Structure formats: structure tokens, C-alpha cells
Amino acid sequence: MAGKKRKKARGVAEPIGLYDAKTRLSELVDEAAAGRAFTISKSGKPMARLVPLLEPDTRKLRKPGGGKGRGWISKDFDAPLPADVLRLFTGDGA
């Protein structure tokens, strides 16, 4: 990629050869950290991608107890099934 630098749309991986990627790795990592993505190719065949590492959005992380009071379990949840329903699962007398 000699000469002019073109602006790419965010999320579009710009192709770059393996030799260029090796010689410009530090620069490419800085650009990836700024939001650019690159597809690294070897002999014209895409082999790897260099993409920005996204920071986890800590505002959306789950917190224990957030669903307290929203669900319930019936008192007879673990009671034996009626015989006619049990037959549907076992195949006896179907």
C-alpha cells in the first residue's frame, strides 16, 4: 500500500499482503486500535484478519440478583406425572 492512503468505511477489512503486514506491523496495530480492520493475505489468498479489540461494555454486564422476584416454581414442580401423561413419554400403550 504505497502512495496515497484511502479512507475505508468502518468495519470493512482492507486487504494487505503478508510482507507489508510484517514490515508495518506496529503501524497496522495502531490503526486497528483506532478502528480499522485489515485482511492479511499470502500469495493473494486471505489468511488472517487484524481487527480492533473491543472493550467490554461494563454497563451491560449481568449482576447477580437482577431477576429476583420475576420467576416462580410451582410447589408440585417435582411431583410425579399423571399416568396418562407419563405414557406419552415412555411409549407404553400409545
Buried (B, 14 or more C-beta within 10 A) or exposed (E): EEEEEEEEEEEEBBEBBBEBBEEBEEEBBEBBEEEBBBBBBEEEEEEEEBBBEEEEEEEEEEEEEEEEEEEEEEEEEEEEEEEEEEEEEEEEEE
